[in-house]
Amino acid sequence: MGDRLAFDDVTVDIPIYDLKSRSLKHRVLVNKVSPLLSRPESTIGGSVIQDRRGVVIVRALDRISFSAADGDRIALVGHNGAGKTTLLRVAAGIFEPTSGSVHTRGRVMPLFNIMEGMTPESTGLEMIRLRGTLLGMSEREIADQEEEIIEFCDLGDYINMPVRTYSTGMQVRLAFAITTAVPSDVLIMDEVIGAGDAAFLERAEARLRNFVEQASLMMFASHSPVLVRKWCNKAILLQHGRMLEFGDVETVLAAYARITAH
């Protein structure tokens, strides 16, 4: 069947148009390449360059190429600003590459905020339908999953009450139950989803594991070696928007450790 996800020489440039008017900041930040980023010990952020018009550009991703197949569970590791979130959003189709191309096969499910679409005046039942629609579920899929979602989040009579009457933990449980009811081929997460109160965690972890296992491919960003080892079989190390390593988890984590040790 071929690759489930492929990046081919992908670059993402983010222009900062208003820096030209801030003369001091402009002089400090840019001298063709930022002096901050010319130091080997600097690890934060993408490369900073200046185009022919004098516009400052942050190169968030720099010529990224890799492919992933069914069964891959890929962690993105690297310092804050290394390009992890940008890469996830490009894979999800939210950001367009400045150059290069991205190919995906199947249903892509980006999960960057499981609380998205939670409106205070809507009831829990209404939120199942609204959030399900936002996640790309058909009316038939929502109807098929509705009873199971209600049972799993275990909100009792609150399911027919406005979300504004819920505690934060109750809202997270409802959002988690809805989100993990949606099947996908390519699952993309900013972090492994948390699920609120301790009494709920054991059931939630089993449900999350089943949710991840149903996806053909999963990719998420993490600063936690424990989570990377637990959930993934491969990893990508990013620095300044460049891919330094792509391979098995232990090899990539070892490379990351060497960078953080300097």
N, C-alpha and C positions, 0 to 999 in steps of 0.2 A: 504493500500500500504506500510505501514511501514515508517521508518525514511528516510528522504532525505539526511541527513548527520549524521555520528556518529563517535566520537573519543572514542577509547577503550584503556585506560591506555597508552596514547601516551607520549613518552619521546624523546626529540631531544638534543643530545650532539654534541657540536662543539669543536673538538680538536684544540689546539693552539700549533703546534709542535715546533715552533722556540723559544718559551719562555725559554726552558731549557738552551739555550746558553746565555741568558741575566741574569746573576746571581743575580744582585741587584734587578731587577724587579721581578724575579722569587721568591726571598726570601720575598719581600714585598707582592706580590700578593697571594702566596699560603702558607698556613700552614694547610694542609688538607682541610680546608674551609677558604676562604679569610677572614682576620680580618675585612675588610671593610664591608663585608656582614653579619658579626656576630653581628653588631650593629643594634638594632631595628629601628633606624631612617634612616638607609640606605634603599633606595627604588629603586635604579637604577640598572638595569642589572639582568641577570640570576645568579643562584648559580655557584660559581667557585670551582671546586674540582680537585683532582689529582688522576690519575689512578695508577695501580700497576707498570707501566713502568716509572712513573714520568712525564707523559705528562699532561699538564694543560688542563682542559676541562671546557668549559662554558656550563652549562645545561640550554639551552634556553627555553625548555618546560619540565615540571616535572610531569609525570603521569597524563595527562589531559584526563578526561572522561566526555562526555556529548553527547546528541543526539538532533537533530533538525528536525522538521517536516514541511510539506508544510504550508505556511502562516507565518512562523517565519521570523522576521526581527531582526537580532542580531547585537548589537554593542559590540565591544571589547574596554574596557576602562582600563586605567592603565598608570603608568609613562612611560617615554621613557625607552626602554630596558626591559619592563616588559614581552615581548614575543608576543605582538600583531601581528607584521608583520610575525614572524615565524609561528604562528598559522595559519594565512591566507595562507601562502605559502604551508604549509602542507595540508590544506584543498583543495587548488587548485591543488595539486599533483606535485608542483614544488620541494618541499623538501620531502625526505623520512624520516619517523620516525626512530630513533635509535632502539626503541622498541615500542611495541603496534601496533595498526592498525587503519586505517581510511577507512570508507566506504562511498561512495557517490552514488547517483542514479540520472541519467539523465545527461544532458549537463552542464558542469561546465565552467563558464566564469570568468577568473581572469582579473581584470582591475586594474593593478598597474601603468601603464603609458599609457595614451591614445594617447600620441605622438609617441609611439614606431612605427618604420617603416616609419616615415615621411622622405622621401629622397628629398633633395633640388631640384634636377633636374627633378623629376617626376612631371607631371601635376596633378591637383586636381582630374581629372577623373581617371588617372592611380593610384593615391593613394587610391581611393575608392576600386579599384579591389585588390591592393596589401594588404592594411590594412584589407580588408574583408577576404582575404585568410589567413592572419596571425591570425585572430580571429576565424578561423575554419568554415567560411561560404563556402558553395558549390558554383560553378559557377552559378547555377540556383538561389540560394538565393541572390547572388550579383546582378544578372541581374534584379531580381524582385524588389530589394530595390534601385537600382541605381537612378532612376528618383526622387524618394521621398527624398533621401539623398541630391541630387543636389538642389532640391527645398527648402529644410529646411535650408541648410547652407547659401543660398542666396548670392553666390559669383559672380553671373553674368558671364561675359566673363572670369573672372579669373579661372573658373573651368578648362579651357583648357590651362592655363598658368602654368609655373613651380612654385613649392611651394616656391622657393627662392624669388619670387616676392611678396609673401604674407607678411602682417604684422603678428605679433605674435597672435593678436586676430583672424585674418582670419584663421591661422593654427589651433588654438584651436577649432574654430567653425566647420571646416571641420572634425577634429579628433573626436569631440563630436558627430557630425551627423552620422559618420560612426559607431562609437562604440555603440551608442544607437539604431542602426538598427538591431543589432544581438540578436535574441532571446536566452534565456538561462533558464535552470532549477535551477541552483545554481549560484548566482551572488556574486562575491567576490571582494571587493574594499578596497583600502588602505584608501581612504577618499571619501566622496560624491563628484562626479565629478563637477568641476567648468567649466564655459562655456564662459569666456571672457567678452566682453564689455556689458555695462549696458543695451543698447537697445535690446540686444539679450536674456537677462536673463529671462524675463517673459516667452517667448516661450520655452526657454531651460528648465526651471524648470518644466513646464507642461510635456515636453517630457521625462525628467528624471523620473518624478513620474510615468508616464505610463510604462517606461522601467522597473522600479523596481517592479511595480505591476504585470507585466507579468511574472516575475521570480517566481518560486515556493518558493525559499528560498533566502534571501539576508543576507550577513554578511559584516560588514565594521568596520574599526578602526577609533576612533575619540577621540579628547581631548575636544570636544565641547558638553556640556550637552544640549544645544539648538538643535543641530543636532541629538543627540541621541534620545531626546524626539520626535522630528519631524518625524524621519524616522523609529524608531524601537519600537518593543513591548517587546523585551527581551534584556538582556545585560550580558556580562561576564566580571568580574573583575580579572585582572591578576596582579601578583606581583612576581618578581624573577622567572618567568616562571611557577608559580603555579596558579591554578584557586582558588581564594578565594570565589567568589560568582557567581552563575548563576541563573537568575530568572527575574522577571519583572523589567522594567527600573528603577522605582523609588527606589526600594529596593537596587539595585546594585549601583546606583548613590549616595545614602545615605552612603553606605559602603565605596565607593571611597572618599567621602567628609571627612569621619572620618579619613581615612589614610592620606589624604593631610593636615589635620588640625594638625597632630602631628609634 
